Amino acid sequence: MPFQPDRREFLASLAAGAGLSACGGEPTAPALELWYARPAERWVEALPVGNGRLGAMVFGGTASERIQFNEDTVWQGEPHSYANPSSHRWLGRIRSLLFEGKQAEAEELAMERFMSVPLRQKAYQSFGDLLIERSGIDEASVTGYRRSLDIENAVARIEFSAGGVLHSQEVFASFPKQVIAVRLSASGDGNLSFAVRFRTSHPAQLRTDADGGVRLLGQVEGGAIRFEARLVVRTDGTVSDEGERVRVEGASEATLLLAGATNFVNFRDVGGDPSERNAAVLAKAAAMSGRELRDESSTSHRQLFQRLRLDLGETEAAAEPTDARIERFASRPDPQLVTLLFQYGRYLLIASSRGHCQPANLQGVWNESDQPPWESKYTVNINTEMNYWPAELTGLPEMHEPLFAALQEIALSGAETAREHYRARGWVLHHNFDLWRGTAPINHSNHGIWPTGGAWLCQDLWQHYLYGGDEEFLRTTAYPLMKGASEFFVDALVESPDGKWLISGPSNSPENGGLVMGPSMDHQIIRNLLGNTISAAAILGVDSDFADELRRVRERIAPNRIGRLGQLQEWLEDIDDPANKHRHVSHLFGLHPGVEITPFGTPDLFAAARKSLELRGDGATGWSMGWKVNFWARLLDGDHAFKILGGLLAPVPDRTARRLDGRRGGLYPNLFDAHPPFQIDGNFGATAGIAEMLLQSHDPHGRPLQDSSVQSGETGFLHLLPALPSALASGKVEGLRARGGFTVDLEWREMQLVRARILSRLGKPFVVRYGEIELRAQVPRGQTLELDAAALSGTETA
């Protein structure tokens, strides 16, 4: 039975969702909405929707609408091993040249003998565009235009009037039904007429179906990926076939269902059938009305999104379009925009990393180019990790699952790279991977040889356990991966020339200073990995001899050093340049997201880390500012953290402005982070940084990390409002998560914490710190501790 929409209900629901009355009252701007007074002209003005696997960018045109869409396995390339079988023969010579100070020769030899085959990895691709041409729209006569993205319900909308007819559109990406849906409506009877078609840059064929649908079938040129996009039209109007497009006439409403799939099964198997997949998806989606699909999709999204609520106060600026608010943020208070940016990061993570999909890449799941910057792949010397910083802390642990699934595949290809490049056990990942799970060093030896990417990603596995306490996950997923990564470094670390330490190399301090032996970041990451693996083995009661071996190795890794400038040294030698303003601040990994440099445990290193950050300066690219927000929050300096956030929450500067203050990044009109160009990591870094201002749970309060019950998850340490900026003097948050299995609600007024509610999901003991006050407590599993102003001022005990 064909879908028969209720036009009046649809118009009323669209108006209500946009803050309008059904009869066209004054618009309001909900706190969790991006909105604009004109259609998007550039891709970075369009509004994103996604369900993890599929993503779309909605331009919001009136007479002509463009919805650019992606599917997360549309990539260049084919199943392929990137390992270089002869490379291990040259490893010793490369190390010797570096020890002799012959960096240029070492880099040249590494380029010739040690790199990935081929040298570069493959690129993520655009799938195509869905183009809608509305009939009878004179753009000059359009009034009342409004374009919005409701991030709490995950719906992009436009409304406008033309020729006395109210036109409305909703676009959403349904996770339950795995389609992108477009709902179109026009007031009156039969005032909706349009044509719809696909467009793609790939070799493809367009076909129309007998039931009023359109298919796009093609293949990524020169690669193994075959794809199909299929559109189904449900309407109360007349549908006609016009060859490569479908026309709808005389309708009041229409719902367009877009399904997309490829033949990708896994990184070694491309034997899937995209047509079968699309048919199965559409059979389920087409059985529901457009309203039912939207309500189901929004409900599914809210179940995740509404786990955390943040209120930083209301401002009059919220009534202005979002792009205007970005332009004026530096000149007037707008804490509600900070709330929006924070929740936007959570929205983007849900939309780009949910369910059985690929992890969020450099652009999440959104990409309009077949030659995107840095191939829009997975850069793991900071960017992929930053994508997932908000996952545990802000109540979205399930969003980690696509990354963990990818790690299990990466460990397979990484074992080959470990064997062929290092003659080592375990597995290794250098500074990038792609759909085909390349793990060998790519691009250039001066930055591509960096063997700690997999070790860093193993931190996500451990943090997932610390936050959630899932011992079965630790046993079956996390520990095997952590053990394999640790085995690699037991084999790959080498003696320093003076015989004092074990060091890493050849490697680099990411993208800064070229190929070296023993960069500080490597050692911090490896110590972190080995310490976490030791703790995991103890919790599981396994591999005691292996854990003892890891302890011996860990104790011999070159330690952090404080240099002549009072800085934390970036390399073994004290050669840091005080004029270096490089975007990477890699040697501060131990401060964030690592845990070995803390205010209460390592005060001297803590001061040295601060000095390094001061020398590096505040200006940076977008993702780098996102990291610096977290650094300054960990340094317990909320005002400086907010200063950096203000630099990010600004329009992308022109070249003159970049030269003046060193800032290159900012936000595009749709709140996408700008490296520039667009990289999504800065959005996630900002969200995590704001959360770190309000709650930290990493500091073991002075106990040695390798023996700490805090870092093994046995005791919680909750630092409340550790870096509250004066610009956010009052507010409340519900739903922040802490290591040890805690959920924390906070309320503060005029820079003073007035109420805290701590839910213990695991029943473990914990320490609460607020200012100079410390409370020790333990409540049974599933129960809460309520702290009021008296307890938080130290006049009462918990």
PyMOL commands that set and color helices and strands:
alter all, ss='L'
color gray80, all
select helices_A, chain A and resi 7-17+43-45+87-99+103-113+139-141+274-285+290-305+316-319+322-331+335-352+373-376+383-387+389-393+397-422+445-448+453-468+471-492+520-540+544-556+586-588+603-616+622-634+638-648+655-661+681-694+705-707+726-728+789-793
alter helices_A, ss='H'
color red, helices_A
select strands_A, chain A and resi 33-36+47-50+54-58+64-71+128-134+143-150+155-162+165-174+179-186+192-199+204-208+214-219+226-235+238-241+245-251+253-262+309-311+378-379+432-433+494-495+502-503+507-509+512-516+666-667+673-674+695-696+716-720+731-738+742-749+752-760+766-770+773-777+783-788
alter strands_A, ss='S'
color yellow, strands_A
deselect
rebuild
show_as cartoon
